[in-house]
Amino acid sequence: MEFLANNIKNIILAVTAAILIGAAIKYYQKIKTFIIEVKQELGKVAWSTRKELMGSTAVVIVSTLIVAVFIGAVDLALSKILSLLFK
């Protein structure tokens, strides 16, 4: 019993590794097919150029700043209105 208590982490690790290896062996063909299909699909992706990516990033940053300023202004206005109403 003492052996079990002292080596519980190693036992759990060994059992987990055995289960993963068993699953890999059992599903080897499915895993292989999946990886091949993923590579094929990634070949079909239309990747953006650096220029397009930089432009899109700029649009997202500017849009986020505009929305943040708008929400901040609305929050400030509503807090002023509510503080006047509840004084």
Phi and psi in radians as a Rosetta constraint file:
Dihedral C 1 N 2 CA 2 C 2 CIRCULARHARMONIC -1.145 0.35
Dihedral N 2 CA 2 C 2 N 3 CIRCULARHARMONIC -0.655 0.35
Dihedral C 2 N 3 CA 3 C 3 CIRCULARHARMONIC -1.025 0.35
Dihedral N 3 CA 3 C 3 N 4 CIRCULARHARMONIC -0.759 0.35
Dihedral C 3 N 4 CA 4 C 4 CIRCULARHARMONIC -1.100 0.35
Dihedral N 4 CA 4 C 4 N 5 CIRCULARHARMONIC -0.765 0.35
Dihedral C 4 N 5 CA 5 C 5 CIRCULARHARMONIC -1.158 0.35
Dihedral N 5 CA 5 C 5 N 6 CIRCULARHARMONIC -0.658 0.35
Dihedral C 5 N 6 CA 6 C 6 CIRCULARHARMONIC -1.325 0.35
Dihedral N 6 CA 6 C 6 N 7 CIRCULARHARMONIC -0.448 0.35
Dihedral C 6 N 7 CA 7 C 7 CIRCULARHARMONIC -2.066 0.35
Dihedral N 7 CA 7 C 7 N 8 CIRCULARHARMONIC 0.449 0.35
Dihedral C 7 N 8 CA 8 C 8 CIRCULARHARMONIC -1.074 0.35
Dihedral N 8 CA 8 C 8 N 9 CIRCULARHARMONIC -0.679 0.35
Dihedral C 8 N 9 CA 9 C 9 CIRCULARHARMONIC -1.116 0.35
Dihedral N 9 CA 9 C 9 N 10 CIRCULARHARMONIC -0.754 0.35
Dihedral C 9 N 10 CA 10 C 10 CIRCULARHARMONIC -1.155 0.35
Dihedral N 10 CA 10 C 10 N 11 CIRCULARHARMONIC -0.646 0.35
Dihedral C 10 N 11 CA 11 C 11 CIRCULARHARMONIC -1.161 0.35
Dihedral N 11 CA 11 C 11 N 12 CIRCULARHARMONIC -0.795 0.35
Dihedral C 11 N 12 CA 12 C 12 CIRCULARHARMONIC -1.089 0.35
Dihedral N 12 CA 12 C 12 N 13 CIRCULARHARMONIC -0.744 0.35
Dihedral C 12 N 13 CA 13 C 13 CIRCULARHARMONIC -1.080 0.35
Dihedral N 13 CA 13 C 13 N 14 CIRCULARHARMONIC -0.756 0.35
Dihedral C 13 N 14 CA 14 C 14 CIRCULARHARMONIC -1.135 0.35
Dihedral N 14 CA 14 C 14 N 15 CIRCULARHARMONIC -0.736 0.35
Dihedral C 14 N 15 CA 15 C 15 CIRCULARHARMONIC -1.150 0.35
Dihedral N 15 CA 15 C 15 N 16 CIRCULARHARMONIC -0.747 0.35
Dihedral C 15 N 16 CA 16 C 16 CIRCULARHARMONIC -1.092 0.35
Dihedral N 16 CA 16 C 16 N 17 CIRCULARHARMONIC -0.767 0.35
Dihedral C 16 N 17 CA 17 C 17 CIRCULARHARMONIC -1.090 0.35
Dihedral N 17 CA 17 C 17 N 18 CIRCULARHARMONIC -0.716 0.35
Dihedral C 17 N 18 CA 18 C 18 CIRCULARHARMONIC -1.114 0.35
Dihedral N 18 CA 18 C 18 N 19 CIRCULARHARMONIC -0.717 0.35
Dihedral C 18 N 19 CA 19 C 19 CIRCULARHARMONIC -1.128 0.35
Dihedral N 19 CA 19 C 19 N 20 CIRCULARHARMONIC -0.775 0.35
Dihedral C 19 N 20 CA 20 C 20 CIRCULARHARMONIC -1.132 0.35
Dihedral N 20 CA 20 C 20 N 21 CIRCULARHARMONIC -0.727 0.35
Dihedral C 20 N 21 CA 21 C 21 CIRCULARHARMONIC -1.137 0.35
Dihedral N 21 CA 21 C 21 N 22 CIRCULARHARMONIC -0.725 0.35
Dihedral C 21 N 22 CA 22 C 22 CIRCULARHARMONIC -1.073 0.35
Dihedral N 22 CA 22 C 22 N 23 CIRCULARHARMONIC -0.743 0.35
Dihedral C 22 N 23 CA 23 C 23 CIRCULARHARMONIC -1.152 0.35
Dihedral N 23 CA 23 C 23 N 24 CIRCULARHARMONIC -0.700 0.35
Dihedral C 23 N 24 CA 24 C 24 CIRCULARHARMONIC -1.112 0.35
Dihedral N 24 CA 24 C 24 N 25 CIRCULARHARMONIC -0.692 0.35
Dihedral C 24 N 25 CA 25 C 25 CIRCULARHARMONIC -1.187 0.35
Dihedral N 25 CA 25 C 25 N 26 CIRCULARHARMONIC -0.758 0.35
Dihedral C 25 N 26 CA 26 C 26 CIRCULARHARMONIC -1.148 0.35
Dihedral N 26 CA 26 C 26 N 27 CIRCULARHARMONIC -0.710 0.35
Dihedral C 26 N 27 CA 27 C 27 CIRCULARHARMONIC -1.856 0.35
Dihedral N 27 CA 27 C 27 N 28 CIRCULARHARMONIC 0.393 0.35
Dihedral C 27 N 28 CA 28 C 28 CIRCULARHARMONIC -0.940 0.35
Dihedral N 28 CA 28 C 28 N 29 CIRCULARHARMONIC -0.849 0.35
Dihedral C 28 N 29 CA 29 C 29 CIRCULARHARMONIC -1.144 0.35
Dihedral N 29 CA 29 C 29 N 30 CIRCULARHARMONIC -0.692 0.35
Dihedral C 29 N 30 CA 30 C 30 CIRCULARHARMONIC -1.163 0.35
Dihedral N 30 CA 30 C 30 N 31 CIRCULARHARMONIC -0.708 0.35
Dihedral C 30 N 31 CA 31 C 31 CIRCULARHARMONIC -1.128 0.35
Dihedral N 31 CA 31 C 31 N 32 CIRCULARHARMONIC -0.761 0.35
Dihedral C 31 N 32 CA 32 C 32 CIRCULARHARMONIC -1.075 0.35
Dihedral N 32 CA 32 C 32 N 33 CIRCULARHARMONIC -0.794 0.35
Dihedral C 32 N 33 CA 33 C 33 CIRCULARHARMONIC -1.071 0.35
Dihedral N 33 CA 33 C 33 N 34 CIRCULARHARMONIC -0.742 0.35
Dihedral C 33 N 34 CA 34 C 34 CIRCULARHARMONIC -1.047 0.35
Dihedral N 34 CA 34 C 34 N 35 CIRCULARHARMONIC -0.813 0.35
Dihedral C 34 N 35 CA 35 C 35 CIRCULARHARMONIC -1.115 0.35
Dihedral N 35 CA 35 C 35 N 36 CIRCULARHARMONIC -0.710 0.35
Dihedral C 35 N 36 CA 36 C 36 CIRCULARHARMONIC -1.094 0.35
Dihedral N 36 CA 36 C 36 N 37 CIRCULARHARMONIC -0.767 0.35
Dihedral C 36 N 37 CA 37 C 37 CIRCULARHARMONIC -1.152 0.35
Dihedral N 37 CA 37 C 37 N 38 CIRCULARHARMONIC -0.641 0.35
Dihedral C 37 N 38 CA 38 C 38 CIRCULARHARMONIC -1.105 0.35
Dihedral N 38 CA 38 C 38 N 39 CIRCULARHARMONIC -0.775 0.35
Dihedral C 38 N 39 CA 39 C 39 CIRCULARHARMONIC -1.057 0.35
Dihedral N 39 CA 39 C 39 N 40 CIRCULARHARMONIC -0.712 0.35
Dihedral C 39 N 40 CA 40 C 40 CIRCULARHARMONIC -1.126 0.35
Dihedral N 40 CA 40 C 40 N 41 CIRCULARHARMONIC -0.760 0.35
Dihedral C 40 N 41 CA 41 C 41 CIRCULARHARMONIC -1.162 0.35
Dihedral N 41 CA 41 C 41 N 42 CIRCULARHARMONIC -0.674 0.35
Dihedral C 41 N 42 CA 42 C 42 CIRCULARHARMONIC -1.138 0.35
Dihedral N 42 CA 42 C 42 N 43 CIRCULARHARMONIC -0.475 0.35
Dihedral C 42 N 43 CA 43 C 43 CIRCULARHARMONIC -1.223 0.35
Dihedral N 43 CA 43 C 43 N 44 CIRCULARHARMONIC -0.382 0.35
Dihedral C 43 N 44 CA 44 C 44 CIRCULARHARMONIC -1.538 0.35
Dihedral N 44 CA 44 C 44 N 45 CIRCULARHARMONIC -0.195 0.35
Dihedral C 44 N 45 CA 45 C 45 CIRCULARHARMONIC -1.214 0.35
Dihedral N 45 CA 45 C 45 N 46 CIRCULARHARMONIC 2.379 0.35
Dihedral C 45 N 46 CA 46 C 46 CIRCULARHARMONIC -1.592 0.35
Dihedral N 46 CA 46 C 46 N 47 CIRCULARHARMONIC 1.733 0.35
Dihedral C 46 N 47 CA 47 C 47 CIRCULARHARMONIC -1.368 0.35
Dihedral N 47 CA 47 C 47 N 48 CIRCULARHARMONIC 2.446 0.35
Dihedral C 47 N 48 CA 48 C 48 CIRCULARHARMONIC -1.269 0.35
Dihedral N 48 CA 48 C 48 N 49 CIRCULARHARMONIC 2.643 0.35
Dihedral C 48 N 49 CA 49 C 49 CIRCULARHARMONIC -1.386 0.35
Dihedral N 49 CA 49 C 49 N 50 CIRCULARHARMONIC 2.917 0.35
Dihedral C 49 N 50 CA 50 C 50 CIRCULARHARMONIC -1.058 0.35
Dihedral N 50 CA 50 C 50 N 51 CIRCULARHARMONIC -0.704 0.35
Dihedral C 50 N 51 CA 51 C 51 CIRCULARHARMONIC -1.103 0.35
Dihedral N 51 CA 51 C 51 N 52 CIRCULARHARMONIC -0.793 0.35
Dihedral C 51 N 52 CA 52 C 52 CIRCULARHARMONIC -1.099 0.35
Dihedral N 52 CA 52 C 52 N 53 CIRCULARHARMONIC -0.722 0.35
Dihedral C 52 N 53 CA 53 C 53 CIRCULARHARMONIC -1.108 0.35
Dihedral N 53 CA 53 C 53 N 54 CIRCULARHARMONIC -0.754 0.35
Dihedral C 53 N 54 CA 54 C 54 CIRCULARHARMONIC -1.133 0.35
Dihedral N 54 CA 54 C 54 N 55 CIRCULARHARMONIC -0.696 0.35
Dihedral C 54 N 55 CA 55 C 55 CIRCULARHARMONIC -1.125 0.35
Dihedral N 55 CA 55 C 55 N 56 CIRCULARHARMONIC -0.762 0.35
Dihedral C 55 N 56 CA 56 C 56 CIRCULARHARMONIC -1.120 0.35
Dihedral N 56 CA 56 C 56 N 57 CIRCULARHARMONIC -0.712 0.35
Dihedral C 56 N 57 CA 57 C 57 CIRCULARHARMONIC -1.096 0.35
Dihedral N 57 CA 57 C 57 N 58 CIRCULARHARMONIC -0.727 0.35
Dihedral C 57 N 58 CA 58 C 58 CIRCULARHARMONIC -1.098 0.35
Dihedral N 58 CA 58 C 58 N 59 CIRCULARHARMONIC -0.731 0.35
Dihedral C 58 N 59 CA 59 C 59 CIRCULARHARMONIC -1.079 0.35
Dihedral N 59 CA 59 C 59 N 60 CIRCULARHARMONIC -0.748 0.35
Dihedral C 59 N 60 CA 60 C 60 CIRCULARHARMONIC -1.126 0.35
Dihedral N 60 CA 60 C 60 N 61 CIRCULARHARMONIC -0.763 0.35
Dihedral C 60 N 61 CA 61 C 61 CIRCULARHARMONIC -1.136 0.35
Dihedral N 61 CA 61 C 61 N 62 CIRCULARHARMONIC -0.796 0.35
Dihedral C 61 N 62 CA 62 C 62 CIRCULARHARMONIC -1.122 0.35
Dihedral N 62 CA 62 C 62 N 63 CIRCULARHARMONIC -0.759 0.35
Dihedral C 62 N 63 CA 63 C 63 CIRCULARHARMONIC -1.068 0.35
Dihedral N 63 CA 63 C 63 N 64 CIRCULARHARMONIC -0.735 0.35
Dihedral C 63 N 64 CA 64 C 64 CIRCULARHARMONIC -1.106 0.35
Dihedral N 64 CA 64 C 64 N 65 CIRCULARHARMONIC -0.742 0.35
Dihedral C 64 N 65 CA 65 C 65 CIRCULARHARMONIC -1.117 0.35
Dihedral N 65 CA 65 C 65 N 66 CIRCULARHARMONIC -0.719 0.35
Dihedral C 65 N 66 CA 66 C 66 CIRCULARHARMONIC -1.092 0.35
Dihedral N 66 CA 66 C 66 N 67 CIRCULARHARMONIC -0.802 0.35
Dihedral C 66 N 67 CA 67 C 67 CIRCULARHARMONIC -1.133 0.35
Dihedral N 67 CA 67 C 67 N 68 CIRCULARHARMONIC -0.691 0.35
Dihedral C 67 N 68 CA 68 C 68 CIRCULARHARMONIC -1.098 0.35
Dihedral N 68 CA 68 C 68 N 69 CIRCULARHARMONIC -0.764 0.35
Dihedral C 68 N 69 CA 69 C 69 CIRCULARHARMONIC -1.118 0.35
Dihedral N 69 CA 69 C 69 N 70 CIRCULARHARMONIC -0.748 0.35
Dihedral C 69 N 70 CA 70 C 70 CIRCULARHARMONIC -1.081 0.35
Dihedral N 70 CA 70 C 70 N 71 CIRCULARHARMONIC -0.838 0.35
Dihedral C 70 N 71 CA 71 C 71 CIRCULARHARMONIC -1.118 0.35
Dihedral N 71 CA 71 C 71 N 72 CIRCULARHARMONIC -0.688 0.35
Dihedral C 71 N 72 CA 72 C 72 CIRCULARHARMONIC -1.093 0.35
Dihedral N 72 CA 72 C 72 N 73 CIRCULARHARMONIC -0.728 0.35
Dihedral C 72 N 73 CA 73 C 73 CIRCULARHARMONIC -1.146 0.35
Dihedral N 73 CA 73 C 73 N 74 CIRCULARHARMONIC -0.764 0.35
Dihedral C 73 N 74 CA 74 C 74 CIRCULARHARMONIC -1.106 0.35
Dihedral N 74 CA 74 C 74 N 75 CIRCULARHARMONIC -0.738 0.35
Dihedral C 74 N 75 CA 75 C 75 CIRCULARHARMONIC -1.092 0.35
Dihedral N 75 CA 75 C 75 N 76 CIRCULARHARMONIC -0.774 0.35
Dihedral C 75 N 76 CA 76 C 76 CIRCULARHARMONIC -1.095 0.35
Dihedral N 76 CA 76 C 76 N 77 CIRCULARHARMONIC -0.798 0.35
Dihedral C 76 N 77 CA 77 C 77 CIRCULARHARMONIC -1.097 0.35
Dihedral N 77 CA 77 C 77 N 78 CIRCULARHARMONIC -0.795 0.35
Dihedral C 77 N 78 CA 78 C 78 CIRCULARHARMONIC -1.160 0.35
Dihedral N 78 CA 78 C 78 N 79 CIRCULARHARMONIC -0.656 0.35
Dihedral C 78 N 79 CA 79 C 79 CIRCULARHARMONIC -1.173 0.35
Dihedral N 79 CA 79 C 79 N 80 CIRCULARHARMONIC -0.636 0.35
Dihedral C 79 N 80 CA 80 C 80 CIRCULARHARMONIC -1.149 0.35
Dihedral N 80 CA 80 C 80 N 81 CIRCULARHARMONIC -0.776 0.35
Dihedral C 80 N 81 CA 81 C 81 CIRCULARHARMONIC -1.093 0.35
Dihedral N 81 CA 81 C 81 N 82 CIRCULARHARMONIC -0.799 0.35
Dihedral C 81 N 82 CA 82 C 82 CIRCULARHARMONIC -1.180 0.35
Dihedral N 82 CA 82 C 82 N 83 CIRCULARHARMONIC -0.632 0.35
Dihedral C 82 N 83 CA 83 C 83 CIRCULARHARMONIC -1.172 0.35
Dihedral N 83 CA 83 C 83 N 84 CIRCULARHARMONIC -0.594 0.35
Dihedral C 83 N 84 CA 84 C 84 CIRCULARHARMONIC -1.217 0.35
Dihedral N 84 CA 84 C 84 N 85 CIRCULARHARMONIC -0.676 0.35
Dihedral C 84 N 85 CA 85 C 85 CIRCULARHARMONIC -1.219 0.35
Dihedral N 85 CA 85 C 85 N 86 CIRCULARHARMONIC -0.583 0.35
Dihedral C 85 N 86 CA 86 C 86 CIRCULARHARMONIC -1.780 0.35
Dihedral N 86 CA 86 C 86 N 87 CIRCULARHARMONIC 0.264 0.35
